[in-house]
Amino acid sequence: MAKLTFTAQVAAFAEKVPGAVEAVFKESVQEVSEEMLKPTREGGRLRVVTGFLRASALASTTAMPRIIAGSGPVEGQTYPFDFAQIEAVIAGADITDTIYVGFTAGYAAHREYGANGQPADAFVRMAAQNWPIIVDRKAAEIRARLGL
């Protein structure tokens, strides 16, 4: 018997459990976003000094959040991060939606790609690169939860 491809496995899974593909989609987007936003002190790639960059993360189903040129932290101030806005967009998204997660901090691209002698942090690219692995893991987790 030939082994089913991952796509065929997901399709068969979706036929058995209505809403399963949507759950895999939303949980995968959530995990990729969490990985992208994980601080270096917690094993991630995002350097957090004041928290401004991390706090500038937004999600949307209509367009990538735009960087606000020149925006940055006020000296001596720290910025708390709240994942609620991103979670709300993910929860409200339809399976056919594209979910964009991006940053408004003026220096976001410099931190992602490196600039002024600073190395690239690649927190967005590395999280996005893990999308297929995360989707596969989430599908397996959901199948296990449902006893399939």
Secondary structure, DSSP 4 states (H G I P E B T S, - for coil): -PPPPHHHHHHHHHHHSTTHHHHHHHHHHHHHHHHHT-BGGGTSSB--SSSHHHHTEEEESSSPPPP-TT--PPTT------THHHHHHHHH--TT---EEEE--TTHHHHHH-BTTBPP--HHHHHHHTHHHHHHHHHHHHHHHTT-
